[in-house]
Structures are given as C-alpha cells and as structure tokens.
Amino acid sequence: MDIHVRIDGRDFPCRPTMGAMRRYRAMTGKEATSINWESPVDMTDYLYCCTASACRHDGVDFPYDAESFADALTVEDLAGWSQAVASDTPAEDGEKKKAESPLP
C-alpha cells in the first residue's frame, strides 16, 4: 500500500504498520481494531499514527505531534486518505472495493 497524505503542502508516506497500531493504542488506550470508522476523530488519530510510523521508518522528517497534525489536516485531506485506502483495498474476488476499515 503506497499512500501519501498531503499536509501543509507536503506529501508524507502513510501506511498501516504494526508500529501505527502500537502508537494508536498508546495514544488512545484502544486497539486499532476497535476504531469507529464513522468518527473523524478516530480516523484522524489513526491517520496520524500511520503517517508518523511510515515517516519514521522511511527517514522522513515529520514535524507534527498529534494535535498539530489534526490542526493542519482538512476534512478534504481526511476524505482523500479514506478514498485512497478504499481504492487500494482488494475485494475477496480480486476486484477493488470500498474499504470498511484501512487496517491490514
């Protein structure tokens, strides 16, 4: 899954990793598998974790904490990420489908 998120005019790598799931649990006290995909706050928190984890792994400078990331993230950015994940999620029959959750 090669997805990027654009924040403040910069593209950052973003992908679900075990590190992202650990970050999400540490940050929220909840498992990533319990994310409410109808909640913009849950989605923003998980997107932050996926982006921070991918940047750390790839050696990309990521100057945001969770709050500054949320402050810079627009509704359109969040919707674009959600759509990118949905279009990159294969259906059981091999076709692309709308994702219920961007977890691996």
KEPA-179719 format. One line per field, with one value per residue (C-alpha): residue number from 0; residue in one letter; x, y, z. Coordinates in nm, 4 decimals. Layout:
<recs>
num	NUM|...
residu	a|...
px	X|...
py	Y|...
pz	Z|...
</recs>
This chain:
<recs>
num	0|1|2|3|4|5|6|7|8|9|10|11|12|13|14|15|16|17|18|19|20|21|22|23|24|25|26|27|28|29|30|31|32|33|34|35|36|37|38|39|40|41|42|43|44|45|46|47|48|49|50|51|52|53|54|55|56|57|58|59|60|61|62|63|64|65|66|67|68|69|70|71|72|73|74|75|76|77|78|79|80|81|82|83|84|85|86|87|88|89|90|91|92|93|94|95|96|97|98|99|100|101|102|103
residu	m|d|i|h|v|r|i|d|g|r|d|f|p|c|r|p|t|m|g|a|m|r|r|y|r|a|m|t|g|k|e|a|t|s|i|n|w|e|s|p|v|d|m|t|d|y|l|y|c|c|t|a|s|a|c|r|h|d|g|v|d|f|p|y|d|a|e|s|f|a|d|a|l|t|v|e|d|l|a|g|w|s|q|a|v|a|s|d|t|p|a|e|d|g|e|k|k|k|a|e|s|p|l|p
px	0.0000|0.1738|-0.0365|0.0747|-0.1041|-0.0635|-0.0304|0.0555|0.1519|0.3950|0.3439|0.4201|0.4245|0.1349|0.0665|-0.0744|0.2028|0.2363|0.4069|0.0999|-0.1238|0.1059|0.1096|-0.2685|-0.3068|-0.0546|-0.2236|-0.5880|-0.5868|-0.7867|-0.6864|-0.6826|-0.9296|-1.1886|-1.1671|-1.5049|-1.4651|-1.7602|-1.5696|-1.3481|-1.1544|-1.0751|-0.9811|-0.7592|-0.5825|-0.5177|-0.4082|-0.1606|-0.0238|0.0069|0.1847|0.4196|0.5121|0.5746|0.7825|0.9937|1.0568|1.1367|1.3572|1.1249|1.1176|0.7699|0.7376|0.3918|0.2584|-0.1000|-0.2562|-0.0583|-0.1266|-0.5014|-0.4841|-0.3242|-0.5475|-0.8515|-1.1737|-1.0732|-0.7342|-0.9079|-1.1614|-0.8827|-0.6943|-1.0101|-1.0786|-0.7179|-0.7318|-1.0667|-0.9382|-0.6270|-0.8210|-0.8863|-1.2214|-1.2427|-1.2924|-0.9773|-1.1620|-1.1174|-1.3877|-1.4833|-1.2924|-1.4781|-1.1504|-0.7969|-0.6427|-0.4273
py	0.0000|0.3162|0.6047|0.9566|1.2226|1.5922|1.8228|2.1917|2.1364|1.8485|1.4816|1.2285|0.8499|0.6853|0.3172|0.0870|-0.0841|-0.2654|0.0485|0.2535|0.0157|0.0343|0.4151|0.4232|0.2043|0.4142|0.7375|0.6380|0.3348|0.1490|-0.1214|-0.0149|-0.2934|-0.1013|0.2212|0.3720|0.4442|0.6842|0.9024|1.1721|1.1914|0.8167|0.8333|1.1381|0.9717|0.6551|0.8543|1.0403|0.7115|0.5618|0.8724|0.9077|0.5388|0.5445|0.8629|0.7182|0.4002|0.5891|0.8503|1.1360|1.4380|1.4555|1.7766|1.7146|1.5930|1.4600|1.7994|1.9984|1.7229|1.7458|2.1264|2.1047|1.8235|1.9344|1.7416|1.7058|1.5580|1.3034|1.2156|1.1803|0.9388|0.7381|0.7160|0.6201|0.3402|0.2229|0.2131|0.0206|-0.2469|-0.5600|-0.7334|-1.1066|-1.1666|-0.9687|-0.6507|-0.3203|-0.2373|0.0292|-0.0359|-0.0750|-0.0170|0.0639|-0.1900|-0.4555
pz	0.0000|-0.1231|0.0029|0.0801|0.2779|0.1976|0.4972|0.4644|0.1008|0.1757|0.0952|0.3677|0.3385|0.5158|0.5629|0.8259|1.0200|1.3472|1.4745|1.3787|1.5709|1.8764|1.8552|1.8295|2.1399|2.3356|2.2280|2.2762|2.5056|2.2377|1.9946|1.6301|1.5574|1.7621|1.5583|1.4766|1.1035|1.1206|1.3706|1.2173|1.5452|1.5471|1.1797|1.2346|1.5266|1.3242|1.0183|1.2387|1.3707|1.0207|0.8922|1.1899|1.1679|0.7922|0.8191|1.0981|0.9007|0.5784|0.7480|0.6527|0.8832|1.0370|1.2387|1.3861|1.7164|1.7156|1.7868|1.5305|1.2745|1.3428|1.3224|0.9776|0.8469|0.6496|0.6032|0.2379|0.3377|0.5589|0.2883|0.0302|0.2546|0.3180|-0.0561|-0.1338|0.1218|-0.0125|-0.3711|-0.2620|-0.0721|-0.2821|-0.2564|-0.1959|-0.5679|-0.6551|-0.7526|-0.5745|-0.3201|-0.0731|0.2461|0.5708|0.7530|0.6379|0.8733|0.7073
</recs>
